[in-house]
């Protein structure tokens, strides 16, 4: 996993694609929200957001 993150960082650094960082962070946060929200009592409230 760390190799993937290092490769991703090197790609963004070499090609000046730093605008990808906010997109990746938002996608990761949405993924975590869906995984955590799917198995908890908060799920009905999270699904109303979508």
Biopython code that builds the backbone (N, CA, C, O; Angstrom):
import numpy as np
from Bio.PDB.StructureBuilder import StructureBuilder

atoms = [
    (1, "UNK", "N", (0.828, -1.195, 0.000)),
    (1, "UNK", "CA", (0.000, 0.000, 0.000)),
    (1, "UNK", "C", (0.876, 1.264, 0.000)),
    (1, "UNK", "O", (0.570, 2.251, -0.669)),
    (2, "UNK", "N", (1.950, 1.205, 0.754)),
    (2, "UNK", "CA", (2.822, 2.378, 0.814)),
    (2, "UNK", "C", (3.513, 2.612, -0.530)),
    (2, "UNK", "O", (3.781, 3.754, -0.903)),
    (3, "UNK", "N", (3.800, 1.530, -1.251)),
    (3, "UNK", "CA", (4.399, 1.693, -2.580)),
    (3, "UNK", "C", (3.449, 2.426, -3.514)),
    (3, "UNK", "O", (3.866, 3.283, -4.293)),
    (4, "UNK", "N", (2.160, 2.079, -3.429)),
    (4, "UNK", "CA", (1.160, 2.742, -4.265)),
    (4, "UNK", "C", (1.083, 4.225, -3.944)),
    (4, "UNK", "O", (1.042, 5.061, -4.847)),
    (5, "UNK", "N", (1.062, 4.551, -2.654)),
    (5, "UNK", "CA", (0.985, 5.963, -2.264)),
    (5, "UNK", "C", (2.243, 6.725, -2.680)),
    (5, "UNK", "O", (2.163, 7.877, -3.106)),
    (6, "UNK", "N", (3.389, 6.086, -2.558)),
    (6, "UNK", "CA", (4.632, 6.735, -2.974)),
    (6, "UNK", "C", (4.643, 6.952, -4.485)),
    (6, "UNK", "O", (5.053, 8.012, -4.958)),
    (7, "UNK", "N", (4.196, 5.956, -5.239)),
    (7, "UNK", "CA", (4.124, 6.110, -6.696)),
    (7, "UNK", "C", (3.136, 7.201, -7.097)),
    (7, "UNK", "O", (3.401, 7.985, -8.008)),
    (8, "UNK", "N", (2.010, 7.245, -6.417)),
    (8, "UNK", "CA", (1.006, 8.273, -6.706)),
    (8, "UNK", "C", (1.561, 9.664, -6.420)),
    (8, "UNK", "O", (1.379, 10.588, -7.213)),
    (9, "UNK", "N", (2.236, 9.807, -5.285)),
    (9, "UNK", "CA", (2.825, 11.100, -4.935)),
    (9, "UNK", "C", (3.896, 11.514, -5.938)),
    (9, "UNK", "O", (3.951, 12.673, -6.348)),
    (10, "UNK", "N", (4.750, 10.564, -6.335)),
    (10, "UNK", "CA", (5.788, 10.880, -7.322)),
    (10, "UNK", "C", (5.186, 11.264, -8.665)),
    (10, "UNK", "O", (5.688, 12.164, -9.338)),
    (11, "UNK", "N", (4.111, 10.586, -9.059)),
    (11, "UNK", "CA", (3.422, 10.939, -10.303)),
    (11, "UNK", "C", (2.912, 12.371, -10.248)),
    (11, "UNK", "O", (3.119, 13.146, -11.182)),
    (12, "UNK", "N", (2.240, 12.725, -9.144)),
    (12, "UNK", "CA", (1.682, 14.075, -9.029)),
    (12, "UNK", "C", (2.787, 15.122, -8.944)),
    (12, "UNK", "O", (2.635, 16.226, -9.466)),
    (13, "UNK", "N", (3.887, 14.789, -8.299)),
    (13, "UNK", "CA", (4.979, 15.742, -8.152)),
    (13, "UNK", "C", (5.693, 15.981, -9.480)),
    (13, "UNK", "O", (6.009, 17.122, -9.817)),
    (14, "UNK", "N", (5.946, 14.924, -10.228)),
    (14, "UNK", "CA", (6.667, 15.063, -11.490)),
    (14, "UNK", "C", (5.831, 15.758, -12.554)),
    (14, "UNK", "O", (6.359, 16.555, -13.330)),
    (15, "UNK", "N", (4.551, 15.471, -12.600)),
    (15, "UNK", "CA", (3.702, 16.014, -13.661)),
    (15, "UNK", "C", (2.893, 17.237, -13.228)),
    (15, "UNK", "O", (2.034, 17.714, -13.969)),
    (16, "UNK", "N", (3.174, 17.739, -12.024)),
    (16, "UNK", "CA", (2.510, 18.938, -11.486)),
    (16, "UNK", "C", (0.987, 18.778, -11.482)),
    (16, "UNK", "O", (0.260, 19.675, -11.910)),
    (17, "UNK", "N", (0.513, 17.629, -10.994)),
    (17, "UNK", "CA", (-0.916, 17.340, -10.942)),
    (17, "UNK", "C", (-1.435, 17.449, -9.505)),
    (17, "UNK", "O", (-2.166, 16.575, -9.039)),
    (18, "UNK", "N", (-1.062, 18.506, -8.818)),
    (18, "UNK", "CA", (-1.464, 18.659, -7.423)),
    (18, "UNK", "C", (-2.953, 18.925, -7.270)),
    (18, "UNK", "O", (-3.480, 18.833, -6.162)),
    (19, "UNK", "N", (-3.638, 19.249, -8.353)),
    (19, "UNK", "CA", (-5.082, 19.453, -8.284)),
    (19, "UNK", "C", (-5.808, 18.129, -8.063)),
    (19, "UNK", "O", (-6.999, 18.127, -7.752)),
    (20, "UNK", "N", (-5.111, 17.005, -8.217)),
    (20, "UNK", "CA", (-5.724, 15.702, -7.959)),
    (20, "UNK", "C", (-5.864, 15.409, -6.469)),
    (20, "UNK", "O", (-6.686, 14.578, -6.083)),
    (21, "UNK", "N", (-5.086, 16.068, -5.633)),
    (21, "UNK", "CA", (-5.091, 15.781, -4.199)),
    (21, "UNK", "C", (-6.473, 16.005, -3.576)),
    (21, "UNK", "O", (-6.942, 15.113, -2.868)),
    (22, "UNK", "N", (-7.151, 17.130, -3.790)),
    (22, "UNK", "CA", (-8.482, 17.295, -3.183)),
    (22, "UNK", "C", (-9.490, 16.270, -3.694)),
    (22, "UNK", "O", (-10.356, 15.829, -2.939)),
    (23, "UNK", "N", (-9.390, 15.888, -4.955)),
    (23, "UNK", "CA", (-10.316, 14.900, -5.509)),
    (23, "UNK", "C", (-10.109, 13.549, -4.832)),
    (23, "UNK", "O", (-11.077, 12.874, -4.483)),
    (24, "UNK", "N", (-8.861, 13.157, -4.645)),
    (24, "UNK", "CA", (-8.556, 11.880, -3.997)),
    (24, "UNK", "C", (-9.025, 11.893, -2.544)),
    (24, "UNK", "O", (-9.569, 10.902, -2.056)),
    (25, "UNK", "N", (-8.817, 13.002, -1.859)),
    (25, "UNK", "CA", (-9.236, 13.098, -0.455)),
    (25, "UNK", "C", (-10.748, 12.994, -0.336)),
    (25, "UNK", "O", (-11.247, 12.286, 0.538)),
    (26, "UNK", "N", (-11.483, 13.684, -1.194)),
    (26, "UNK", "CA", (-12.943, 13.632, -1.153)),
    (26, "UNK", "C", (-13.445, 12.224, -1.457)),
    (26, "UNK", "O", (-14.368, 11.747, -0.797)),
    (27, "UNK", "N", (-12.862, 11.557, -2.434)),
    (27, "UNK", "CA", (-13.265, 10.192, -2.750)),
    (27, "UNK", "C", (-12.984, 9.241, -1.586)),
    (27, "UNK", "O", (-13.802, 8.371, -1.286)),
    (28, "UNK", "N", (-11.845, 9.401, -0.935)),
    (28, "UNK", "CA", (-11.537, 8.565, 0.226)),
    (28, "UNK", "C", (-12.507, 8.818, 1.374)),
    (28, "UNK", "O", (-12.954, 7.878, 2.032)),
    (29, "UNK", "N", (-12.830, 10.080, 1.614)),
    (29, "UNK", "CA", (-13.776, 10.404, 2.694)),
    (29, "UNK", "C", (-15.164, 9.844, 2.402)),
    (29, "UNK", "O", (-15.825, 9.337, 3.308)),
    (30, "UNK", "N", (-15.615, 9.930, 1.148)),
    (30, "UNK", "CA", (-16.909, 9.357, 0.798)),
    (30, "UNK", "C", (-16.910, 7.845, 0.966)),
    (30, "UNK", "O", (-17.897, 7.272, 1.428)),
    (31, "UNK", "N", (-15.822, 7.200, 0.597)),
    (31, "UNK", "CA", (-15.722, 5.758, 0.774)),
    (31, "UNK", "C", (-15.768, 5.365, 2.239)),
    (31, "UNK", "O", (-16.461, 4.418, 2.610)),
    (32, "UNK", "N", (-15.036, 6.084, 3.069)),
    (32, "UNK", "CA", (-15.050, 5.796, 4.510)),
    (32, "UNK", "C", (-16.435, 6.052, 5.088)),
    (32, "UNK", "O", (-16.910, 5.279, 5.921)),
    (33, "UNK", "N", (-17.077, 7.111, 4.662)),
    (33, "UNK", "CA", (-18.417, 7.432, 5.145)),
    (33, "UNK", "C", (-19.413, 6.338, 4.796)),
    (33, "UNK", "O", (-20.254, 5.975, 5.618)),
    (34, "UNK", "N", (-19.322, 5.817, 3.593)),
    (34, "UNK", "CA", (-20.240, 4.757, 3.187)),
    (34, "UNK", "C", (-19.967, 3.449, 3.923)),
    (34, "UNK", "O", (-20.905, 2.745, 4.295)),
    (35, "UNK", "N", (-18.712, 3.121, 4.134)),
    (35, "UNK", "CA", (-18.382, 1.889, 4.847)),
    (35, "UNK", "C", (-18.801, 1.982, 6.310)),
    (35, "UNK", "O", (-19.407, 1.050, 6.839)),
    (36, "UNK", "N", (-18.488, 3.081, 6.960)),
    (36, "UNK", "CA", (-18.835, 3.246, 8.371)),
    (36, "UNK", "C", (-20.342, 3.409, 8.529)),
    (36, "UNK", "O", (-20.933, 2.860, 9.460)),
    (37, "UNK", "N", (-20.956, 4.148, 7.638)),
    (37, "UNK", "CA", (-22.386, 4.407, 7.738)),
    (37, "UNK", "C", (-23.245, 3.207, 7.402)),
    (37, "UNK", "O", (-24.394, 3.131, 7.838)),
    (38, "UNK", "N", (-22.719, 2.277, 6.644)),
    (38, "UNK", "CA", (-23.498, 1.107, 6.264)),
    (38, "UNK", "C", (-23.692, 0.117, 7.382)),
    (38, "UNK", "O", (-24.605, -0.707, 7.328)),
    (39, "UNK", "N", (-22.855, 0.181, 8.392)),
    (39, "UNK", "CA", (-22.929, -0.811, 9.464)),
    (39, "UNK", "C", (-23.146, -0.165, 10.830)),
    (39, "UNK", "O", (-22.687, -0.692, 11.842)),
    (40, "UNK", "N", (-23.824, 0.943, 10.866)),
    (40, "UNK", "CA", (-24.048, 1.588, 12.158)),
    (40, "UNK", "C", (-25.482, 2.116, 12.240)),
    (40, "UNK", "O", (-26.248, 2.049, 11.279)),
    (41, "UNK", "N", (-25.810, 2.634, 13.400)),
    (41, "UNK", "CA", (-27.145, 3.188, 13.620)),
    (41, "UNK", "C", (-27.312, 4.540, 12.938)),
    (41, "UNK", "O", (-28.425, 5.063, 12.868)),
    (42, "UNK", "N", (-26.249, 5.099, 12.447)),
    (42, "UNK", "CA", (-26.294, 6.402, 11.798)),
    (42, "UNK", "C", (-26.637, 6.256, 10.314)),
    (42, "UNK", "O", (-26.845, 7.258, 9.631)),
    (43, "UNK", "N", (-26.699, 5.044, 9.816)),
    (43, "UNK", "CA", (-26.907, 4.781, 8.390)),
    (43, "UNK", "C", (-28.123, 5.489, 7.806)),
    (43, "UNK", "O", (-27.999, 6.078, 6.732)),
    (44, "UNK", "N", (-29.295, 5.470, 8.448)),
    (44, "UNK", "CA", (-30.438, 6.161, 7.835)),
    (44, "UNK", "C", (-30.215, 7.660, 7.637)),
    (44, "UNK", "O", (-30.736, 8.250, 6.690)),
    (45, "UNK", "N", (-29.447, 8.266, 8.525)),
    (45, "UNK", "CA", (-29.192, 9.699, 8.405)),
    (45, "UNK", "C", (-28.170, 9.997, 7.314)),
    (45, "UNK", "O", (-28.267, 11.018, 6.633)),
    (46, "UNK", "N", (-27.193, 9.110, 7.145)),
    (46, "UNK", "CA", (-26.193, 9.306, 6.106)),
    (46, "UNK", "C", (-26.797, 9.101, 4.715)),
    (46, "UNK", "O", (-26.480, 9.833, 3.778)),
    (47, "UNK", "N", (-27.674, 8.094, 4.591)),
    (47, "UNK", "CA", (-28.255, 7.824, 3.280)),
    (47, "UNK", "C", (-29.187, 8.932, 2.816)),
    (47, "UNK", "O", (-29.452, 9.051, 1.619)),
    (48, "UNK", "N", (-29.687, 9.743, 3.733)),
    (48, "UNK", "CA", (-30.521, 10.880, 3.304)),
    (48, "UNK", "C", (-29.678, 11.952, 2.621)),
    (48, "UNK", "O", (-30.218, 12.777, 1.884)),
    (49, "UNK", "N", (-28.359, 11.957, 2.854)),
    (49, "UNK", "CA", (-27.490, 12.922, 2.204)),
    (49, "UNK", "C", (-27.353, 12.629, 0.718)),
    (49, "UNK", "O", (-27.107, 13.536, -0.078)),
    (50, "UNK", "N", (-27.510, 11.362, 0.341)),
    (50, "UNK", "CA", (-27.342, 10.976, -1.045)),
    (50, "UNK", "C", (-28.684, 10.822, -1.699)),
    (50, "UNK", "O", (-28.759, 10.496, -2.884)),
]
sb = StructureBuilder()
sb.init_structure("model")
sb.init_model(0)
sb.init_chain("A")
sb.init_seg("    ")
for serial, (resi, resn, name, xyz) in enumerate(atoms, 1):
    if name == "N":
        sb.init_residue(resn, " ", resi, " ")
    sb.init_atom(name, np.array(xyz, "f"), 0.0, 1.0, " ", f" {name:<3s}", serial, name[0])
structure = sb.get_structure()
